[in-house]
Amino acid sequence: MIPFVDLKAQYLSIKEEIDPAVINVLESTQFVLGSEVTAFEQEFADYCQANEAIAVNTGTSALHLALLAAGIGPGDEVITVPFTFVATVAAICYTGATPVFVDIDPVSYTMDATQIEQAITPKTKAILPVHLYGQPADMEPILEIARRHGLVVIEDAAQAHRAEYKGQRVGSIGDIGCFSFYPGKNLGAYGEGGAVVTSNPEYAKTMRMLRDWGQERRYHHVLKGYNYRMDGVQGAILRVKLRHLDKWTEARRSHAAQYDKLLADSGVKTPTAMPYSHHVYHVYPVRLSNREAIQQQLNERGIQTGIHYPIPVHLQVAYADLGYKAGDFPQSELAAAEVLSLPMYPELTPTQVSTVAEGLQSVLQGVKV
Ligand SMILES: *Cc1c(COP(=O)(O)O)cnc(C)c1O
C-alpha cells in the first residue's frame, strides 16, 4: 500500500533528535510558550526572511490574529479565493468582516490578480491570497493593487513553508504571513501549531499580546485577547524539524519532477510550476474529468489519493449566507470537480513514485477520459 502521507516514516527518521527534545521540555516544565518556543520563533523568522515570528496554537489562529492586527472587523471586506481550505474564510468571519471572493487562475490554482480590482469597494481593507499546494500566488500584481488602494496584504502560507516568489520566501512578501504546523503540513508539529511572521513591529506587538490574553505584562490586559499560545513541546519539535526542512523540500520537488516526467505523455494534466515560483509541492494535484472512478480504482490497487478540495468555500452550506451561487467562480468549481492529489511526502521512494505513475496510467487505459 502506498499511503497519501506517511507521518510515521518521518518520525522514525528523526526519532533520535525528537525524543530527547520532548523529554527536555517535560523536565523543564515549560509546557506553554517558554524558551523552546521563543528560540523557534527567532529561527522561523530568520527562515522566512522576516524580522519576527509569533508562534500560536493553529494556522487558523495565525490568520485570525493577522486580520485583527491589521484592524479588520465588522463592516470591512477582505478579498480572498473560494478554492482554499475553509480556515482562510472562517478566520475572516471570526473578525466580523465579510469575505469577498475572486476566482483562481486555472494554471497556478492561486488568486487571479486580474479580477481583484473589480471586487474592491470602499469597505475593502485587505487582500488574502493563498499559496495553495505549495505554490506562491502571483504577489507582484497583488502588492501593486494593494499599494494603490491602501490595502493590507496577508499571505495564507499554511501550505507553503519555504516556497519562494521571485527569490523571496513566502510569509515575508506581504505585510503579514500566516503558517500552519498541522501534522500533515510541510513543516508539521506533533499536534496543532501555527505562526505569524512580519517585519512590521506594530503588527508584531499587537499579535504577541492578542495571542496571550491581550496582556502587556502579566494581568495587565490592554486588548481583548485570546488563548492562542503554542505548547512548549511543539516549539521543541518544530526546532528539530526546521533543521530538516530544506532537505525534505528538495525531496518533494524531486518526487514532483519524477511525476512530471513519468506522466508527461499520459494525457493527464500535471501541476504547473509558474516561472516566478519555487514550488514546494505540499500537494501534487492532477486533473481528471472522471476523478471519482479513477480514485476508486487507484485505491483498489493500494494507492491512496486525496482531494483538495471537493467543494469550493462559496458553495459550502455553512457559507450560504454570503450569497454566492454555483457558476459564480467557474475556475474554482471546475478545479474542485477535477483535482486529485497523488501521494506526496519526503520519504516516498522513487520506486513508489513510479508505482503510482504506472498505476494511474494503467487505470486511465481502462477508464474513458
Ligand atoms: C491547514 C490550512 C489552514 C489552517 O491551519 P490549521 O493549523 O489547521 O488551523 C489555513 N489555510 C490553509 C490554506 C490551510 O491549508
The ligand as a Gaussian input file, in Angstrom:
#p B3LYP/6-31G(d) Opt

LIG

0 1
 C       -4.146000      23.993000       7.052000
 C       -4.603000      25.288000       6.496000
 C       -5.085000      26.329000       7.316000
 C       -5.403000      26.153000       8.778000
 O       -4.399000      25.709000       9.578000
 P       -4.742000      24.907000      10.931000
 O       -3.404000      24.795000      11.576000
 O       -5.320000      23.592000      10.557000
 O       -5.678000      25.743000      11.732000
 C       -5.392000      27.539000       6.731000
 N       -5.254000      27.726000       5.393000
 C       -4.828000      26.749000       4.583000
 C       -4.688000      27.025000       3.118000
 C       -4.501000      25.500000       5.094000
 O       -4.089000      24.529000       4.266000

